[in-house]
C-alpha cells in the first residue's frame, strides 16, 4: 500500500480505510472503528502506545514503549478467557532478524514513523507499523492481520535497507514468541512429512511433554525437510496455541517450556540465510500465524484447517464436486503410447473420472518438454482434445526444476545447473536447475506457459526431487550462501506467481517427492498435495492419519497403484483429497471395472463431507495389528462418515466410538457393506459405540451417521 501523508485529504482517507484519523505528534494514526460486534478491528491507544488487533474470538496487544522497544504484550482467547501473556521478566517481540551482524529483536530500539490499517479480504483488517532503527540504519515494517470468525493472528516483518551500501540479512525468525507459563505443564504436538520414499518419514505424529523434556522439541521443515510446518501446544486445561509458517524453504523450528523461568518459547528460523540488500531493497520475513483453541489435537487441527480454507488456501476448482476422481498413467510407467492411453481414457471416463493425467514419460526427455513423437505421433494436443471430448480435464506431469544432462537447455546453458557438490540424489537421472538464477527462472516461466497453452492443460502435476534447490554457484544472480531462501522466494514462489497470474484457470497439484513440501505457503498455490508416493494401503492410511492434523483433507491426495480387488484396498485410498487411480486400467476385467465404478460413486457421495468436516482420529495411527478407524464430522449439517478397516490380525467384530455428535440428537446409522441401519441418540452412540461385523478379511466398512428430524 502507499502510505498516506499528513497533507492527504481526511475525507479521502476515511473513505479509503473506513477509519478516523487522530493526529498525534505529527503522525497520521488511523483508529479503526469497530462495526458489528463480530467485525475485526484495530485500536490504537496513544497514551499507552499500544495497538489492539482482534475480532470476536481473540485479540492481540503490541506496545511501542517510551524507551523505544516494540514488544508483544498478550494474546487473549475471548471465548475462554485464557490470556497468553508475555513473560514479565523476559520480554517478547514478534520481530527478530539480524542485519549486518546487528540483531533486531525485543531489545532493539525503534523510532515510530507512522502506522495505519486497512480492510483486507476475506473480511479482515491489517495493521501496518513502520519503524526506523539507527542500529541497523534501516526501516522495519511489522504487519498483523485478523479475520472475522477466525481465532488467528497472521503476521510478517519487512526490512528495508536505507544505507547507501549493501547490507546482508543473516537471520530471520518467523515465529519469535514467548509466553508466561510458570507452575503449568505444557504438551506439544507436530507431525512429520514424507521423506526418502517413506523410509524416514510418513507424517508420523510426535507428542512431547515440553515441561519435562530436557531440551526443546525441534522440527526440520520445508522442501526436503523432515516435518510439516505446523505445531501445537496446550496446557493442563487444554487451552492451546497452534502455529504455522508460510515458507517452502528449509527452517528449524523449536518449542520449549523452561521450568526454571516458567517461559514458553517458540521460534522458526530460516536456514542458511545470507540475503544481500542493495540500497532501498526490501527483505520479507516469511509470514506465519498463531491460532487459539480449546480441546485436543483434533480440535487444534480443525481450527487450523478452517482458517487455512478461509484465508490461505488456493481456491478450489469446481467447489461443488472437488476433490476430483482422477486417473494417472504412471501404472504404465514411461511405456506409454497414445493408442493405449486413448483406451485407458475411455475406461477412466466410464468409471466416472473427472481428470486424466499423463504422467512422466510423455516428453522427449526431462527438460525437453515436447511430446515424444514415437509415443504421441498425433501430437499431445490431439490427445488432450480427446480427453476433453470424453468430459474430463487434461492433466500433465511436469518437473520444471529438473533437466537431463543431454537436454537442449543444459547443452546450451550448462551453467544453469544448481551447483551442489554434496548432492546425493537426483530425479530420474536429471540435473536440478537453479530457479533463483534470473535467466533460469525466466526460461521456466516461459516454458511452463508454452506447455499449458500448446497442449491444452487444465491440471498441472508439478513434480521434482526437491523444489527448493541448494546452489553454491558464484556465477548466478543469487548469493552463493543464500540459495535456500532465494530458490524458495525468488525462484519457486516467483515462478508460481507469474504463471498462475497469466493462466489462472489452470490448477496445480504439489507432488514434491511424494509429500516432501508440506508448508502453508505451498497450499496458497496448489489445490492439493500428494502425501505419499505409490504406497500400499497401510502406508497410505498412516500418511492420511498424520497429515489430517495440520492440513485440510483436500491436501491429502493418494495414488492407488495396487490392484483394487477389495474394499480394504480401495477405501484405504479414499479418505481425504482427490481419489486417484493409477493402475493398468486397460487390463482390468469387467467385474473389476464394475466394482470400481461403484467405489467411485461412493467416493463422490461423501467427498464434500470429508473435505469440509472435522477429522476425528478414532484410533491410534494404524500399524497393521489392529482395526483402525477415522471419522469426518460436518458441523453445519450434523453428518458423519466413518471408515473402519479390518486388518488380518484384527477381530471380525469391532466397536467404533464416534465423536462430535449432539448428545440429544437422533441419528440414523447405516452400513455400506451390509445395508443395515438403525436409529440411536448421539449420547448413546458416543458412549456405547457402534458394533461392526466383518464378514471376511480384506474389508473396510463405511458407516454413515445422518441426523433424524424429530
KAVEN-V380780 format. One record per residue. N is the residue number from 1. RES is the residue in one letter. SS is DSSP state (@ for helix, = for strand, . for the rest). PHI is phi in radians with two decimals (NA if undefined). OMEGA is omega in whole degrees, 0 to 359 (none if undefined). Layout:
BEGIN
N:RES:SS:PHI:OMEGA
N:RES:SS:PHI:OMEGA
END
This chain:
BEGIN
1:X:.:NA:176
2:X:.:-1.68:182
3:X:.:-1.16:177
4:X:.:-1.49:178
5:X:.:-1.55:177
6:X:.:-1.05:186
7:X:.:-1.43:182
8:X:.:-1.16:181
9:X:.:-1.11:180
10:X:@:-1.07:181
11:X:@:-1.11:181
12:X:@:-1.11:182
13:X:@:-1.21:179
14:X:@:-1.08:179
15:X:@:-1.15:184
16:X:@:-1.26:187
17:X:@:-1.81:185
18:X:.:1.11:188
19:X:=:-2.12:171
20:X:=:-1.96:184
21:X:=:-1.53:171
22:X:=:-1.99:180
23:X:=:-1.73:183
24:X:=:-2.18:179
25:X:.:0.92:177
26:X:.:1.35:181
27:X:=:-1.82:174
28:X:=:-1.43:188
29:X:=:-2.06:179
30:X:=:-1.35:177
31:X:=:-2.03:187
32:X:=:-1.29:178
33:X:.:-1.30:178
34:X:.:-1.45:180
35:X:.:-1.44:176
36:X:.:-1.21:182
37:X:.:-1.00:182
38:X:.:-1.70:184
39:X:.:-1.29:171
40:X:.:-1.08:184
41:X:=:-2.57:169
42:X:=:-2.28:176
43:X:=:-2.13:176
44:X:=:-2.04:177
45:X:=:-1.88:184
46:X:.:-1.17:181
47:X:.:-1.22:179
48:X:.:-1.60:180
49:X:.:1.02:182
50:X:=:-2.10:172
51:X:=:-1.92:173
52:X:=:-2.00:181
53:X:=:-2.04:184
54:X:=:-2.90:175
55:X:.:-2.63:184
56:X:.:-1.23:185
57:X:.:-1.81:187
58:X:=:-2.67:170
59:X:=:-2.66:179
60:X:=:-2.13:181
61:X:=:-2.13:177
62:X:=:-2.16:182
63:X:=:-2.38:168
64:X:=:-1.85:190
65:X:.:-1.29:176
66:X:.:-1.00:179
67:X:.:-1.36:178
68:X:.:1.79:179
69:X:.:-1.37:173
70:X:=:-1.91:188
71:X:=:-2.42:174
72:X:=:-1.47:180
73:X:=:-1.89:182
74:X:=:-2.86:174
75:X:=:-2.27:189
76:X:=:-2.07:170
77:X:=:-1.53:186
78:X:.:-1.27:178
79:X:.:-1.36:184
80:X:.:-1.94:183
81:X:.:1.48:181
82:X:.:-1.22:179
83:X:=:-1.89:175
84:X:=:-1.75:186
85:X:=:-1.60:173
86:X:.:-1.22:179
87:X:.:-1.08:182
88:X:.:-1.12:185
89:X:.:-1.70:183
90:X:.:-2.42:186
91:X:.:-1.03:181
92:X:.:-2.34:175
93:X:.:-2.31:176
94:X:.:-1.28:179
95:X:.:-1.72:172
96:X:.:-2.70:173
97:X:=:-2.68:181
98:X:=:-2.08:181
99:X:=:-2.18:179
100:X:.:0.90:178
101:X:.:1.40:181
102:X:=:-1.83:182
103:X:=:-1.57:176
104:X:=:-1.81:184
105:X:.:-2.64:183
106:X:.:-1.16:180
107:X:.:-1.77:177
108:X:.:-1.43:177
109:X:.:-1.88:185
110:X:.:-2.31:171
111:X:=:-1.84:181
112:X:=:-1.30:179
113:X:=:-1.63:179
114:X:=:-2.97:177
115:X:=:-2.65:181
116:X:=:-2.77:175
117:X:=:-2.49:179
118:X:=:-2.66:176
119:X:=:-1.27:179
120:X:=:-2.35:177
121:X:.:-1.68:358
122:X:.:-1.59:175
123:X:.:0.89:180
124:X:=:-2.45:178
125:X:=:-2.48:180
126:X:=:-2.20:173
127:X:=:-1.81:179
128:X:=:-2.17:183
129:X:=:-2.19:184
130:X:=:-1.92:178
131:X:=:-2.09:164
132:X:=:-1.93:178
133:X:=:-2.38:179
134:X:.:-1.30:184
135:X:.:-1.03:181
136:X:.:-1.83:181
137:X:.:0.91:179
138:X:=:-2.69:176
139:X:=:-2.09:180
140:X:=:-2.09:176
141:X:=:-2.02:177
142:X:=:-1.88:178
143:X:=:-2.19:175
144:X:=:-2.45:183
145:X:=:-2.55:176
146:X:=:-2.33:184
147:X:=:-2.35:180
148:X:.:-1.04:174
149:X:.:1.37:184
150:X:=:-2.07:179
151:X:=:-1.40:187
152:X:=:-2.34:172
153:X:=:-2.04:177
154:X:=:-1.91:189
155:X:=:-2.66:178
156:X:=:-2.83:179
157:X:=:-2.23:176
158:X:=:-2.19:176
159:X:=:-2.18:177
160:X:=:-2.00:179
161:X:=:-1.40:179
162:X:.:-1.79:176
163:X:.:-1.39:178
164:X:.:-1.50:178
165:X:.:-2.08:185
166:X:.:-1.24:174
167:X:=:-2.07:177
168:X:=:-2.28:172
169:X:=:-1.64:185
170:X:=:-2.04:177
171:X:=:-2.57:176
172:X:=:-2.57:180
173:X:=:-1.86:181
174:X:.:-1.40:190
175:X:.:-2.46:184
176:X:.:-1.54:183
177:X:=:-2.47:173
178:X:=:-2.31:180
179:X:=:-2.31:176
180:X:=:-1.28:182
181:X:.:-2.64:179
182:X:.:-1.22:176
183:X:.:1.05:177
184:X:.:-2.26:176
185:X:.:-2.08:182
186:X:.:-2.17:173
187:X:=:-1.96:178
188:X:=:-2.11:183
189:X:=:-2.60:173
190:X:=:-2.67:184
191:X:=:-2.27:178
192:X:=:-1.38:168
193:X:.:-2.40:183
194:X:.:-1.21:185
195:X:=:-2.54:177
196:X:@:0.85:177
197:X:@:1.14:181
198:X:@:1.55:183
199:X:.:-1.16:181
200:X:.:-2.01:178
201:X:=:3.09:177
202:X:.:-2.60:177
203:X:.:0.99:179
204:X:.:-1.20:180
205:X:=:-1.40:174
206:X:=:-2.23:176
207:X:=:-2.02:186
208:X:=:-2.44:171
209:X:=:-1.43:185
210:X:.:-1.14:183
211:X:.:-1.23:182
212:X:.:-1.64:182
213:X:.:-1.15:181
214:X:.:-1.38:178
215:X:.:-2.53:182
216:X:.:-1.13:171
217:X:=:-1.26:185
218:X:=:-2.13:174
219:X:=:-2.18:177
220:X:=:-1.89:193
221:X:=:-2.08:179
222:X:.:1.71:182
223:X:.:-1.02:180
224:X:.:1.23:174
225:X:.:-1.50:183
226:X:.:-1.79:189
227:X:=:-2.36:174
228:X:.:-1.28:186
229:X:.:-1.49:186
230:X:=:-2.75:174
231:X:=:-2.75:180
232:X:=:-2.48:173
233:X:=:-2.47:177
234:X:=:-2.62:182
235:X:.:-1.59:183
236:X:.:-1.19:177
237:X:.:-1.77:178
238:X:.:1.11:165
239:X:=:-1.42:188
240:X:=:-2.40:175
241:X:=:-2.23:171
242:X:=:-2.00:180
243:X:=:-2.45:175
244:X:=:-2.55:180
245:X:=:-2.23:192
246:X:.:-1.82:185
247:X:.:-2.59:182
248:X:.:-1.50:177
249:X:.:-1.32:182
250:X:.:-1.30:179
251:X:=:-2.56:173
252:X:=:-1.94:181
253:X:=:-2.05:182
254:X:=:-2.41:170
255:X:=:-2.43:179
256:X:=:-2.62:173
257:X:=:-2.18:181
258:X:=:-1.55:183
259:X:.:-1.16:183
260:X:.:-1.17:180
261:X:.:-1.90:183
262:X:.:1.26:184
263:X:=:-1.81:170
264:X:=:-1.69:184
265:X:=:-2.19:174
266:X:=:-2.14:169
267:X:=:-2.75:175
268:X:=:-2.64:188
269:X:=:-1.65:171
270:X:=:-1.13:184
271:X:.:-1.60:173
272:X:.:0.89:185
273:X:.:-1.77:175
274:X:.:-2.72:192
275:X:=:-1.60:180
276:X:=:-1.39:177
277:X:=:-2.27:172
278:X:.:-1.33:177
279:X:.:-0.95:180
280:X:.:1.23:173
281:X:.:-1.27:182
282:X:=:-2.05:174
283:X:=:-1.93:180
284:X:=:-1.91:169
285:X:=:-1.26:181
286:X:=:-0.95:183
287:X:=:-1.18:176
288:X:=:-2.58:179
289:X:=:-2.58:171
290:X:=:-2.13:177
291:X:=:-2.30:181
292:X:=:-1.97:178
293:X:=:-2.61:175
294:X:=:-2.30:180
295:X:.:2.51:185
296:X:.:-1.71:182
297:X:@:-1.17:175
298:X:@:-1.07:179
299:X:@:-1.19:177
300:X:@:-1.03:179
301:X:@:-1.15:183
302:X:@:-1.14:178
303:X:@:-1.12:176
304:X:@:-1.07:184
305:X:@:-1.12:179
306:X:@:-1.17:176
307:X:@:-1.11:181
308:X:@:-1.05:182
309:X:@:-1.17:182
310:X:@:-1.36:192
311:X:@:-2.11:194
312:X:@:-1.76:196
313:X:.:-1.18:174
314:X:.:-1.02:181
315:X:.:-1.01:178
316:X:.:-1.30:169
317:X:.:-1.31:177
318:X:.:0.81:186
319:X:.:-1.04:179
320:X:.:-1.31:182
321:X:.:-2.25:181
322:X:.:-1.32:9
323:X:.:-1.35:186
324:X:.:-1.37:159
325:X:=:-1.54:188
326:X:=:-2.31:171
327:X:=:-2.17:180
328:X:=:-2.16:189
329:X:@:-1.45:187
330:X:@:-1.14:173
331:X:@:-1.04:176
332:X:@:-1.62:185
333:X:.:1.11:179
334:X:.:-1.55:181
335:X:.:-1.49:183
336:X:.:-2.02:176
337:X:.:-2.62:186
338:X:@:-1.04:180
339:X:@:-1.13:179
340:X:@:-1.15:181
341:X:@:-1.24:174
342:X:@:-1.12:177
343:X:@:-1.13:178
344:X:@:-1.10:180
345:X:@:-1.11:179
346:X:@:-1.08:180
347:X:@:-1.20:179
348:X:@:-1.07:179
349:X:@:-1.10:180
350:X:@:-1.13:178
351:X:@:-1.30:182
352:X:.:1.91:178
353:X:.:-1.14:182
354:X:.:-1.95:176
355:X:=:-2.38:175
356:X:=:-2.08:185
357:X:=:-1.93:172
358:X:=:-1.55:185
359:X:.:-1.53:182
360:X:.:-0.84:178
361:X:.:2.07:182
362:X:.:-1.37:187
363:X:=:-1.59:176
364:X:=:-0.96:173
365:X:=:-2.89:177
366:X:.:-1.08:184
367:X:.:1.79:173
368:X:=:-1.76:192
369:X:=:-1.52:174
370:X:=:-2.20:185
371:X:=:-1.08:176
372:X:.:-1.11:184
373:X:.:-1.15:178
374:X:.:-1.32:180
375:X:.:-1.49:181
376:X:.:-2.24:181
377:X:.:-1.08:178
378:X:.:-1.55:182
379:X:.:1.64:182
380:X:@:-1.25:179
381:X:@:-1.13:178
382:X:@:-1.12:178
383:X:@:-1.20:176
384:X:@:-1.01:179
385:X:@:-1.07:180
386:X:@:-1.17:177
387:X:@:-1.04:178
388:X:@:-1.10:181
389:X:@:-1.15:178
390:X:.:-1.53:177
391:X:.:1.53:180
392:X:.:-1.97:171
393:X:=:-1.39:181
394:X:=:-1.82:177
395:X:=:-1.89:182
396:X:=:-2.45:175
397:X:=:-1.31:183
398:X:=:-2.69:177
399:X:.:-2.08:191
400:X:.:-1.19:184
401:X:.:-1.70:182
402:X:=:-2.24:176
403:X:=:-2.72:177
404:X:.:-1.20:179
405:X:.:-0.97:180
406:X:.:-1.67:177
407:X:.:-1.25:182
408:X:@:-1.07:184
409:X:@:-1.14:180
410:X:@:-1.47:173
411:X:@:-1.15:181
412:X:@:-1.40:184
413:X:.:-2.36:181
414:X:@:-1.06:180
415:X:@:-1.35:179
416:X:@:-1.42:179
417:X:=:-1.10:171
418:X:.:-1.37:187
419:X:.:-1.39:180
420:X:.:-2.46:185
421:X:.:-1.14:181
422:X:.:-1.72:183
423:X:.:-1.13:182
424:X:.:-2.03:181
425:X:.:-2.20:174
426:X:.:-2.61:184
427:X:=:-1.82:179
428:X:.:0.91:179
429:X:.:1.47:182
430:X:=:-1.46:178
431:X:=:-1.79:179
432:X:=:-1.29:174
433:X:=:-1.69:181
434:X:.:-1.59:186
435:X:.:-1.25:179
436:X:.:-1.48:172
437:X:.:-1.38:193
438:X:@:-0.90:181
439:X:@:-1.15:176
440:X:@:-1.14:180
441:X:@:-1.03:180
442:X:@:-1.12:178
443:X:@:-1.15:181
444:X:@:-1.10:179
445:X:@:-1.05:181
446:X:@:-1.11:182
447:X:@:-1.19:179
448:X:@:-1.12:178
449:X:@:-1.11:178
450:X:@:-1.08:181
451:X:@:-1.05:181
452:X:@:-1.02:187
453:X:@:-1.37:182
454:X:@:-1.28:188
455:X:@:-1.87:176
456:X:.:1.13:185
457:X:.:-1.46:175
458:X:.:-1.82:187
459:X:=:-2.31:182
460:X:=:-1.92:178
461:X:=:-1.59:182
462:X:=:-1.52:183
463:X:=:-2.13:177
464:X:=:2.76:181
465:X:.:-1.23:181
466:X:.:-2.82:188
467:X:.:-1.40:175
468:X:.:-2.07:191
469:X:.:-1.46:162
470:X:.:-1.47:175
471:X:.:-2.68:181
472:X:.:-1.88:181
473:X:.:-1.12:175
474:X:.:-1.60:182
475:X:.:-1.77:184
476:X:.:-1.57:184
477:X:.:-1.37:175
478:X:.:-1.79:174
479:X:.:-1.23:183
480:X:.:-1.10:179
481:X:.:-1.76:185
482:X:.:-2.23:192
483:X:@:-1.23:183
484:X:@:-1.20:177
485:X:@:-1.08:184
486:X:@:-1.15:180
487:X:@:-1.22:175
488:X:@:-1.37:189
489:X:@:-1.43:181
490:X:@:-1.44:182
491:X:@:-1.73:185
492:X:@:-1.00:182
493:X:@:-1.04:182
494:X:@:-1.20:177
495:X:@:-1.07:180
496:X:@:-1.07:181
497:X:@:-1.05:185
498:X:@:-1.14:183
499:X:@:-1.22:184
500:X:@:-1.24:173
501:X:@:-1.21:181
502:X:@:-1.35:182
503:X:.:-2.29:185
504:X:.:-1.18:181
505:X:.:-1.40:180
506:X:.:-1.58:180
507:X:=:-1.79:187
508:X:=:-2.03:173
509:X:=:-1.96:176
510:X:=:-1.45:177
511:X:=:-2.21:180
512:X:=:-1.08:172
513:X:.:0.83:176
514:X:.:1.49:179
515:X:.:2.11:185
516:X:.:-1.84:175
517:X:.:-2.53:184
518:X:.:-1.67:182
519:X:.:-2.27:181
520:X:.:-1.62:163
521:X:.:-1.62:179
522:X:@:-0.89:187
523:X:@:-1.31:174
524:X:@:-1.36:183
525:X:.:-2.10:181
526:X:.:-2.08:181
527:X:.:-1.51:176
528:X:=:-2.81:181
529:X:=:-2.55:173
530:X:=:-1.15:176
531:X:=:-2.11:165
532:X:=:-2.86:196
533:X:.:-1.94:176
534:X:.:0.93:187
535:X:.:-1.56:176
536:X:.:-1.34:188
537:X:@:-1.12:183
538:X:@:-1.20:179
539:X:@:-1.08:178
540:X:@:-1.08:181
541:X:@:-1.16:176
542:X:@:-1.08:178
543:X:@:-1.12:178
544:X:@:-1.10:182
545:X:@:-1.01:183
546:X:@:-1.36:186
547:X:@:-1.23:181
548:X:@:-1.47:164
549:X:@:-1.45:185
550:X:@:-1.41:192
551:X:.:-2.02:176
552:X:.:-0.97:184
553:X:@:-0.97:180
554:X:@:-1.20:177
555:X:@:-1.63:177
556:X:.:-2.30:178
557:X:=:-1.49:187
558:X:=:-2.35:180
559:X:=:-1.87:183
560:X:=:-1.64:182
561:X:.:-1.73:179
562:X:.:-1.33:183
563:X:.:-1.14:185
564:X:.:-1.49:186
565:X:.:-1.88:174
566:X:.:-2.76:185
567:X:@:-1.23:177
568:X:@:-1.07:180
569:X:@:-1.25:186
570:X:@:-1.10:185
571:X:@:-1.41:170
572:X:@:-1.16:180
573:X:.:-1.89:190
574:X:.:-1.80:186
575:X:.:-1.33:176
576:X:.:2.12:187
577:X:.:-1.37:183
578:X:.:-0.85:178
579:X:=:-1.62:191
580:X:=:-1.93:176
581:X:=:-1.59:183
582:X:.:-2.54:179
583:X:.:-2.27:175
584:X:.:-1.42:188
585:X:@:-1.12:180
586:X:@:-1.25:180
587:X:@:-1.77:181
588:X:.:-1.28:173
589:X:.:-1.32:178
590:X:@:-1.12:175
591:X:@:-1.06:179
592:X:@:-1.19:177
593:X:@:-1.06:180
594:X:@:-1.16:177
595:X:@:-1.05:181
596:X:@:-1.20:177
597:X:@:-1.07:178
598:X:@:-1.17:179
599:X:@:-1.13:177
600:X:@:-1.10:178
601:X:@:-1.07:178
602:X:@:-1.10:180
603:X:@:-1.02:181
604:X:@:-1.10:183
605:X:@:-1.30:184
606:X:@:-2.19:188
607:X:@:-1.14:179
608:X:@:-1.23:177
609:X:@:-1.10:178
610:X:@:-1.15:183
611:X:@:-1.11:189
612:X:@:-1.83:185
613:X:.:-1.51:174
614:X:=:-1.48:181
615:X:=:-1.47:172
616:X:=:-1.92:178
617:X:.:-1.55:192
618:X:.:-1.30:179
619:X:.:-2.29:172
620:X:.:-1.07:179
621:X:.:-0.98:182
622:X:.:-1.11:177
623:X:.:-2.34:178
624:X:.:1.59:182
625:X:.:-1.86:181
626:X:.:-2.58:177
627:X:.:-1.35:184
628:X:=:-1.93:185
629:X:=:-2.48:177
630:X:=:-2.48:186
631:X:=:-2.23:168
632:X:=:-2.14:180
633:X:=:-2.06:182
634:X:=:-1.69:188
635:X:.:-1.08:188
636:X:.:-1.21:180
637:X:.:-1.68:179
638:X:.:1.09:179
639:X:=:-1.86:177
640:X:=:-2.40:168
641:X:=:-2.38:180
642:X:=:-2.15:172
643:X:=:-1.80:178
644:X:=:-2.17:186
645:X:=:-1.96:177
646:X:.:-1.66:174
647:X:.:-1.60:180
648:X:.:-1.00:181
649:X:.:-1.56:181
650:X:.:-1.49:181
651:X:.:-1.27:178
652:X:.:-1.40:176
653:X:=:-2.00:184
654:X:=:-2.31:174
655:X:=:-2.08:180
656:X:=:-2.09:182
657:X:.:-1.87:179
658:X:.:-1.24:180
659:X:.:-2.34:173
660:X:.:1.47:183
661:X:.:-1.28:176
662:X:.:-1.37:187
663:X:.:-1.01:184
664:X:.:-1.64:180
665:X:.:-1.51:176
666:X:=:-1.89:186
667:X:=:-2.38:172
668:X:=:-1.69:179
669:X:=:-1.74:182
670:X:=:-2.20:182
671:X:=:-1.98:183
672:X:.:-1.10:187
673:X:.:-1.39:184
674:X:.:-1.53:183
675:X:.:1.34:181
676:X:.:-1.40:178
677:X:=:-2.73:174
678:X:=:-2.74:182
679:X:=:-2.00:179
680:X:=:-2.70:176
681:X:=:-1.39:177
682:X:@:-1.08:179
683:X:@:-1.12:178
684:X:@:-1.11:181
685:X:@:-1.16:183
686:X:@:-1.31:182
687:X:@:-1.55:184
688:X:@:-1.77:179
689:X:.:1.41:179
690:X:=:-1.99:178
691:X:=:-1.33:181
692:X:=:-2.28:177
693:X:=:-1.93:176
694:X:.:-1.69:181
695:X:.:-1.26:185
696:X:.:-2.77:173
697:X:.:-1.34:181
698:X:.:1.25:182
699:X:.:-2.20:168
700:X:=:-2.39:180
701:X:=:-1.67:172
702:X:=:-1.94:183
703:X:=:-1.91:178
704:X:=:-1.77:179
705:X:=:-2.15:185
706:X:=:-2.02:179
707:X:=:-1.18:178
708:X:.:-1.86:179
709:X:.:-1.34:182
710:X:.:-1.51:none
END
